[in-house]
Amino acid sequence: MILIVVKFEVKPELADQWPEITRDFTVATRAEPGNKWFEWSRSLDNPNEYVLVEAFDDDGAAPHVNSDHFQTATAEGSPMHQALVSTPKIISRQVEGEGWEEMGEMKVG
């Protein structure tokens, strides 16, 4: 599985609109055959920062990056591109596993 975490610093005046700005991209990515999840979170420390946690089957990330919706969303001049303060920061790693597992160090219920 390919696990990817990306931090996006959004212009303060557009931070509340980020979920709508990225909606079409998010919906299209979640519909990709190799996508396991594509989840946005907003930082508690910096309200202008969004963190994206995404995962793909081993061969799913390349088709994602080459997809029309990825190319459109990340193109210079796109609404997503124009909403950012800086180039997003990314961690992308091949990891063992097929998905989320329960945390062994903490049990609830």
C-alpha positions in Angstrom: 0.0 0.0 0.0 1.2 3.5 -0.7 0.5 5.9 2.2 0.7 9.7 1.4 0.4 12.6 3.8 0.4 16.1 2.3 0.2 19.5 4.1 -1.4 22.4 2.3 -0.9 26.0 3.6 -4.0 27.9 2.3 -4.3 31.7 2.1 -6.1 32.9 5.3 -9.0 34.5 3.3 -9.7 31.2 1.5 -9.1 28.7 4.4 -12.8 28.3 5.2 -13.5 27.7 1.5 -10.8 24.9 1.0 -13.3 22.0 1.3 -15.4 23.4 -1.5 -12.3 24.4 -3.6 -11.1 20.8 -3.4 -14.5 19.0 -3.6 -14.5 17.9 -7.2 -10.9 16.7 -6.9 -11.7 14.8 -3.7 -14.8 13.1 -5.2 -12.9 12.1 -8.3 -10.0 10.7 -6.4 -12.2 8.7 -4.0 -13.8 7.1 -7.1 -10.5 5.9 -8.5 -10.1 2.1 -8.6 -6.8 2.0 -6.6 -7.9 4.5 -3.9 -8.2 3.2 -0.4 -9.0 6.6 1.3 -8.6 10.3 0.7 -9.3 12.2 4.0 -8.8 15.9 4.8 -8.2 17.3 8.2 -7.7 20.9 9.4 -4.8 21.6 11.7 -5.8 22.6 15.3 -2.6 24.7 15.5 -2.8 26.5 12.2 -6.4 27.0 10.9 -4.9 27.8 7.4 -3.3 24.4 7.1 -5.1 21.3 5.8 -3.6 17.8 6.0 -4.5 15.2 3.5 -4.0 11.5 4.4 -4.4 9.2 1.3 -3.7 5.7 0.5 -3.6 3.7 -2.8 -3.1 0.1 -3.8 0.6 -0.5 -4.7 -0.1 0.4 -8.3 -2.7 3.1 -7.7 -0.7 6.2 -7.1 0.8 6.5 -10.6 -2.7 6.4 -12.3 -3.8 9.0 -9.7 -1.0 11.5 -10.5 -1.6 11.0 -14.2 -5.4 11.4 -14.0 -7.2 14.3 -15.7 -8.6 15.5 -12.4 -5.2 15.5 -10.7 -3.7 17.4 -13.6 -6.6 19.9 -13.6 -6.5 20.4 -9.8 -2.8 21.0 -9.6 -2.3 23.1 -12.8 -0.9 26.5 -12.4 -3.8 29.0 -12.3 -6.4 26.4 -11.0 -8.5 27.4 -8.0 -6.6 24.9 -5.8 -3.2 26.3 -6.9 -4.3 29.9 -6.5 -5.6 29.2 -2.9 -2.2 28.1 -1.7 0.5 30.1 0.1 3.3 27.7 -0.8 4.1 24.4 -2.4 2.5 21.6 -0.4 4.8 19.4 1.7 4.5 15.6 1.2 5.6 12.3 2.7 5.0 9.3 0.4 5.9 5.8 1.5 5.3 2.2 0.6 4.0 0.5 3.7 2.8 -3.0 4.7 -0.9 -3.6 5.2 -4.2 -3.2 3.4 -5.9 -0.5 5.5 -6.7 0.8 9.0 -6.2 -1.5 11.9 -7.1 -1.1 15.6 -4.5 0.5 17.8 -2.9 -2.2 19.9 -1.8 0.2 22.7 -5.4 1.4 23.4 -8.7 -0.3 23.6 -12.1 1.4 23.9 -15.3 -0.4 24.6 
